[in-house]
Amino acid sequence: MGPGVQGSGRSVVTIGVFDGVHRGHRRVIERAVAIARERGLRSVAVTFEPHPEEVVRPGSHPHRLTSLRRRGALLAALGIDEVDVVEFTLALQRTSPDDFVQSVAAERLRAAVVVVGEDFVFGHEASGDVQTLRTLGDKYDFEVEAVPLLGGVSSTAVRELLVAGDVEGASERLGRPHRVEGVVVRGYQRGRQLGFPTANVETPPHTAIPADGVYAGWLECVPVANLPALYEGERWPAAISVGTNPTFEGVPRTVEAYALDRDDLELYGAHVAVEFAARLRGNTRFESIEALIAQIHTDVETTRRITG
């Protein structure tokens, strides 16, 4: 909780799924934080878990741009004092706009101001909008501020760019490189045999993984409770491979990262993040191991230039 924040008093609330915490989200969040600081109130971001689409459209499983833990860290880095995670259920989806605002914004968080994007909808069948929120604000004694959208920036747009392998376009909309996280597990160890040992990252289900191909980026060790704290906080330029390796048959889709010039890392069991800077090429089947190794050398040097 930040300095001067009245922990037991009223709050400035912003509400959204905030998957990705992209540049559009940041405009809303930063405005909420600014108002809270001006008034000496605590700032609260309300987010939902699981993703509402998974409940409203079972089996849709929108690909996640951020884990809940990562989302919380990004919100905190923007100055949010508290993240309130609301379990999204069918019962909540059927809740009227009035009941939702009364229970969450008015009673639980004692909102003085609610800050949302101008396209904000809520309540049963998305029947509530910003004007509904303003009316409820008059009823429950809070102000409403709607922040204009940032054209072309949405979680859906970022997902579409990642599906196309355009990690640079995705990064521009996110305001930072896209990352995937997971635990390093034992793979086929073919990279080690070729002289380029990779961290084989097991990502959670429905992670937004870029299109198959080879990328330049970074590999970072991220401390997480109950997992080994290996190389804590260290970050290395990395050549990254996504997909099934077409040179070797029967290989499932994977995310593998080779930390440049590091053949001494023992990362099994560690939680890591892989960040994507640029796509180098698609996956190719090579006629010989020698041709594959030559291409990996080229990929490594290209990665070195891109990551500086």
C-alpha positions as CSV (number, residue, x, y, z in Angstrom):
1,M,0.0,0.0,0.0
2,G,1.5,3.4,-1.0
3,P,2.3,6.3,1.2
4,G,-0.7,8.4,2.4
5,V,-3.2,5.7,1.4
6,Q,-6.2,5.4,3.8
7,G,-6.2,1.6,4.1
8,S,-9.6,1.5,5.8
9,G,-11.3,4.3,3.9
10,R,-12.8,4.7,0.4
11,S,-11.1,3.7,-2.8
12,V,-10.6,4.5,-6.4
13,V,-11.6,1.4,-8.3
14,T,-10.9,0.2,-11.9
15,I,-12.6,-2.9,-13.3
16,G,-11.6,-5.2,-16.1
17,V,-10.2,-8.6,-17.1
18,F,-6.9,-6.8,-17.9
19,D,-5.4,-9.8,-19.6
20,G,-2.1,-8.6,-21.0
21,V,-2.2,-5.2,-19.1
22,H,-1.6,-3.7,-22.6
23,R,-1.2,0.0,-23.4
24,G,-4.9,0.6,-23.5
25,H,-5.3,-1.0,-20.1
26,R,-2.5,1.1,-18.8
27,R,-4.3,4.3,-19.7
28,V,-7.2,3.3,-17.5
29,I,-5.1,2.0,-14.7
30,E,-2.7,5.0,-14.6
31,R,-5.7,7.4,-14.5
32,A,-7.2,5.5,-11.5
33,V,-3.8,5.6,-9.7
34,A,-3.5,9.3,-10.4
35,I,-6.9,10.1,-9.0
36,A,-6.2,7.9,-5.9
37,R,-3.0,9.7,-5.2
38,E,-4.6,13.2,-5.7
39,R,-7.2,12.3,-3.1
40,G,-5.1,10.2,-0.7
41,L,-7.2,7.1,-1.3
42,R,-6.2,3.5,-2.1
43,S,-6.4,2.3,-5.7
44,V,-8.0,-1.1,-6.4
45,A,-8.0,-3.1,-9.6
46,V,-10.8,-5.6,-9.9
47,T,-10.0,-8.5,-12.2
48,F,-11.6,-11.8,-12.9
49,E,-10.5,-15.5,-12.8
50,P,-11.2,-17.6,-14.7
51,H,-11.5,-15.5,-17.9
52,P,-15.1,-14.6,-18.4
53,E,-15.1,-16.0,-21.9
54,E,-14.4,-19.5,-20.5
55,V,-17.6,-19.3,-18.5
56,V,-19.9,-17.5,-21.0
57,R,-18.7,-19.7,-23.8
58,P,-17.5,-23.0,-22.3
59,G,-14.6,-24.6,-24.2
60,S,-13.6,-21.3,-25.9
61,H,-10.4,-21.0,-23.8
62,P,-9.1,-17.6,-24.9
63,H,-5.3,-17.8,-25.0
64,R,-3.9,-16.0,-21.9
65,L,-1.5,-13.2,-22.4
66,T,-0.6,-13.1,-18.7
67,S,-1.0,-15.5,-15.8
68,L,-2.9,-14.2,-12.8
69,R,0.4,-13.8,-10.9
70,R,2.0,-11.9,-13.7
71,R,-1.1,-9.7,-14.1
72,G,-1.0,-8.8,-10.4
73,A,2.7,-7.9,-10.7
74,L,2.1,-5.7,-13.7
75,L,-0.8,-3.9,-12.0
76,A,1.3,-3.3,-8.9
77,A,4.2,-1.9,-11.0
78,L,1.7,0.7,-12.4
79,G,1.0,1.8,-8.9
80,I,-2.2,-0.1,-8.0
81,D,-2.3,-0.6,-4.2
82,E,-4.6,-3.7,-4.2
83,V,-5.7,-6.3,-6.7
84,D,-9.2,-7.7,-6.0
85,V,-9.6,-11.1,-7.8
86,V,-13.3,-11.9,-8.3
87,E,-14.2,-15.5,-9.2
88,F,-16.2,-15.4,-12.4
89,T,-19.0,-17.9,-12.3
90,L,-22.3,-18.4,-14.1
91,A,-24.0,-16.9,-11.1
92,L,-21.9,-13.8,-11.4
93,Q,-22.5,-13.7,-15.1
94,R,-26.3,-13.6,-14.4
95,T,-26.0,-10.9,-11.8
96,S,-27.7,-7.6,-12.6
97,P,-25.6,-4.5,-13.1
98,D,-27.1,-3.0,-9.9
99,D,-26.3,-6.0,-7.8
100,F,-22.8,-6.3,-9.1
101,V,-22.0,-2.6,-8.4
102,Q,-23.7,-2.7,-5.0
103,S,-21.8,-5.8,-3.8
104,V,-18.4,-5.2,-5.3
105,A,-17.9,-1.4,-5.8
106,A,-20.1,0.1,-3.2
107,E,-20.1,-2.3,-0.2
108,R,-16.8,-4.3,-0.5
109,L,-14.5,-1.6,-1.9
110,R,-16.3,1.5,-0.8
111,A,-15.6,3.2,-4.1
112,A,-15.4,7.0,-4.3
113,V,-14.5,6.9,-8.0
114,V,-14.8,4.1,-10.6
115,V,-12.5,4.4,-13.6
116,V,-13.2,2.2,-16.7
117,G,-12.6,2.2,-20.4
118,E,-15.3,3.9,-22.5
119,D,-16.4,0.5,-23.9
120,F,-16.9,-1.0,-20.5
121,V,-19.9,-3.4,-20.2
122,F,-21.0,-5.5,-17.2
123,G,-23.8,-7.4,-15.6
124,H,-26.2,-10.0,-17.0
125,E,-25.8,-10.3,-20.8
126,A,-23.5,-7.2,-20.7
127,S,-26.6,-5.1,-20.2
128,G,-24.8,-2.4,-18.2
129,D,-22.5,0.2,-19.9
130,V,-20.8,3.4,-18.8
131,Q,-24.1,5.3,-18.7
132,T,-25.6,2.6,-16.5
133,L,-22.5,2.9,-14.2
134,R,-23.0,6.7,-13.9
135,T,-26.6,6.2,-12.9
136,L,-25.6,3.6,-10.3
137,G,-22.8,6.0,-9.2
138,D,-25.5,8.5,-8.3
139,K,-27.4,5.8,-6.4
140,Y,-24.4,4.5,-4.5
141,D,-22.4,7.7,-4.1
142,F,-19.4,7.4,-6.4
143,E,-18.1,9.2,-9.4
144,V,-17.4,7.6,-12.8
145,E,-14.7,8.4,-15.2
146,A,-14.6,6.8,-18.7
147,V,-11.2,6.8,-20.3
148,P,-11.0,6.9,-24.2
149,L,-9.9,3.8,-26.0
150,L,-6.5,3.5,-27.6
151,G,-7.1,2.7,-31.3
152,G,-6.1,-0.7,-32.4
153,V,-5.0,-1.9,-29.0
154,S,-6.9,-4.8,-27.5
155,S,-6.2,-8.2,-26.0
156,T,-7.8,-9.7,-29.1
157,A,-5.6,-7.8,-31.4
158,V,-2.5,-8.9,-29.5
159,R,-3.6,-12.5,-29.6
160,E,-4.1,-12.3,-33.4
161,L,-0.7,-10.8,-33.9
162,L,0.9,-13.6,-31.9
163,V,-1.0,-16.3,-33.9
164,A,0.6,-14.7,-37.0
165,G,4.1,-14.7,-35.3
166,D,4.2,-10.9,-35.3
167,V,5.8,-10.5,-31.8
168,E,7.1,-7.0,-32.7
169,G,3.5,-5.8,-33.4
170,A,2.3,-7.5,-30.2
171,S,5.1,-5.9,-28.2
172,E,4.2,-2.4,-29.6
173,R,0.6,-2.8,-28.3
174,L,1.6,-4.4,-25.0
175,G,4.2,-1.7,-24.4
176,R,6.8,-4.4,-23.6
177,P,7.9,-7.8,-25.1
178,H,5.4,-10.6,-24.9
179,R,6.4,-13.3,-22.5
180,V,5.4,-16.8,-21.7
181,E,6.3,-18.5,-18.4
182,G,6.6,-22.0,-17.2
183,V,8.7,-24.7,-15.5
184,V,11.8,-26.1,-17.2
185,V,11.4,-29.8,-17.8
186,R,13.5,-32.5,-19.4
187,G,13.1,-32.7,-23.1
188,Y,14.9,-34.8,-25.7
189,Q,18.2,-33.0,-25.0
190,R,18.8,-32.7,-28.8
191,G,19.9,-29.1,-28.3
192,R,22.6,-30.2,-25.9
193,Q,23.8,-32.9,-28.3
194,L,24.0,-30.2,-31.0
195,G,26.0,-27.9,-28.8
196,F,23.1,-25.5,-28.0
197,P,21.5,-26.7,-24.7
198,T,18.0,-25.3,-24.4
199,A,15.6,-24.8,-21.6
200,N,12.4,-26.7,-22.5
201,V,9.6,-24.6,-21.0
202,E,6.4,-26.3,-20.0
203,T,3.8,-23.6,-20.2
204,P,0.3,-23.6,-18.6
205,P,-2.7,-24.7,-20.7
206,H,-4.1,-22.0,-23.0
207,T,-1.0,-19.8,-22.9
208,A,-0.8,-17.3,-25.8
209,I,2.3,-18.8,-27.5
210,P,3.5,-17.2,-30.8
211,A,3.3,-19.0,-34.1
212,D,5.8,-21.8,-34.8
213,G,9.2,-20.5,-35.7
214,V,12.5,-19.2,-34.4
215,Y,12.7,-16.0,-32.4
216,A,15.2,-13.7,-30.8
217,G,14.5,-12.7,-27.2
218,W,15.5,-13.3,-23.6
219,L,15.4,-16.0,-21.0
220,E,14.9,-15.0,-17.4
221,C,14.6,-16.9,-14.1
222,V,11.6,-15.8,-12.1
223,P,11.3,-16.6,-8.4
224,V,8.0,-18.4,-7.6
225,A,7.0,-19.9,-4.2
226,N,7.6,-23.6,-3.8
227,L,9.9,-23.9,-6.8
228,P,13.8,-23.9,-6.8
229,A,15.2,-20.4,-6.7
230,L,17.9,-21.0,-9.4
231,Y,19.8,-18.1,-10.9
232,E,17.2,-15.8,-9.3
233,G,16.6,-12.6,-11.3
234,E,19.2,-13.5,-14.0
235,R,18.3,-12.7,-17.6
236,W,20.1,-13.8,-20.8
237,P,19.7,-13.0,-24.5
238,A,18.2,-16.2,-26.0
239,A,17.5,-17.8,-29.3
240,I,14.0,-19.3,-29.0
241,S,12.3,-22.2,-30.9
242,V,8.6,-22.6,-30.9
243,G,6.8,-25.6,-32.4
244,T,7.5,-29.2,-33.4
245,N,11.0,-29.7,-34.7
246,P,10.5,-30.7,-38.4
247,T,14.0,-32.2,-38.6
248,F,13.1,-34.8,-35.9
249,E,9.7,-36.6,-36.3
250,G,7.3,-37.2,-33.4
251,V,8.2,-34.2,-31.4
252,P,5.3,-32.4,-29.6
253,R,4.9,-28.6,-29.7
254,T,7.4,-27.0,-27.4
255,V,9.0,-23.6,-26.4
256,E,12.7,-24.0,-26.1
257,A,15.2,-21.2,-25.3
258,Y,19.0,-21.3,-25.7
259,A,20.7,-18.7,-23.5
260,L,23.5,-17.3,-25.7
261,D,27.0,-18.6,-24.7
262,R,25.7,-20.4,-21.6
263,D,26.2,-24.2,-21.8
264,D,26.6,-24.4,-18.0
265,L,23.0,-23.7,-16.9
266,E,21.1,-26.3,-14.9
267,L,17.5,-25.0,-14.9
268,Y,15.4,-28.2,-14.5
269,G,12.6,-27.4,-12.1
270,A,13.1,-23.6,-12.2
271,H,10.3,-21.2,-13.2
272,V,11.4,-19.1,-16.1
273,A,10.1,-16.4,-18.5
274,V,10.7,-16.4,-22.2
275,E,10.4,-13.0,-23.8
276,F,10.0,-12.5,-27.6
277,A,11.8,-9.6,-29.4
278,A,11.6,-10.6,-33.1
279,R,10.8,-13.5,-35.4
280,L,13.8,-14.7,-37.3
281,R,12.3,-17.4,-39.5
282,G,9.7,-20.2,-39.8
283,N,10.5,-23.7,-38.9
284,T,12.3,-25.6,-41.7
285,R,13.2,-29.3,-42.2
286,F,16.9,-29.6,-42.8
287,E,18.4,-32.4,-44.9
288,S,21.3,-32.9,-42.5
289,I,22.3,-32.3,-38.9
290,E,25.2,-30.2,-40.3
291,A,22.9,-27.9,-42.1
292,L,20.7,-27.5,-39.0
293,I,23.8,-26.6,-36.9
294,A,24.9,-24.1,-39.4
295,Q,21.5,-22.4,-39.4
296,I,21.5,-22.4,-35.5
297,H,24.8,-20.5,-35.6
298,T,23.3,-18.0,-37.9
299,D,20.2,-17.7,-35.7
300,V,22.4,-17.1,-32.6
301,E,24.4,-14.3,-34.3
302,T,21.2,-12.7,-35.5
303,T,19.8,-12.9,-31.9
304,R,23.0,-11.4,-30.6
305,R,22.6,-8.3,-32.8
306,I,18.9,-7.9,-32.1
307,T,19.2,-8.2,-28.3
308,G,22.2,-6.0,-28.2
